[in-house]
Amino acid sequence: MEVSVALEVLLLLAASMWPCTNNMYVKVACSLDWMMVQVVPHTYSGHQYILAEELHLGSGCPATRIETYAYHFVYLVSDCGIRAQVVSENILLLRSELYYNPRDLHCHRQTIPLQCSTSRKSVWLTPVSADDIRLDPSPFIADFKATPEELGLLCSD
């Protein structure tokens, strides 16, 4: 009898912990100026729906756009405590955290580390000389000359 009761308690404990397994799908993208985070508001198991107010980026920044199937956090790299680290001459690493503070008292607060790297080289920022500009060859015949008949300038009697 004691073994079955202990087993039931363990199963109940495991079942009560199951909804708290917050394996969220988080996608991170960045540029020199922006960090963009997208969160799918349900867990892989599909047992729990995460509310937008339970999530914030870095130093307390809420979702900037809320959709039914995704929450978006789009912030300047100078906001929300986002940290930038120069990795090499051309690579910049951006770091932050996504904080999940569930309303369910049985679940614990979680911190999801985020990072994204971006190139510091940009075609828009690199000085270009006239010699560097290469135009594709024209698909038109360069020495084509239309006759007056082809242009419709001659009237036939």
Beta strands, then each sheet from edge to edge (+ up, - down):
strand 1: 26-30
strand 2: 34-39
strand 3: 55-57
strand 4: 65-66
strand 5: 71-76
strand 6: 83-86
strand 7: 91-100
strand 8: 110-119
sheet 1: 1+ 2- 5+ 4-
sheet 2: 3+ 7- 6+
sheet 3: 3+ 7- 8+
end
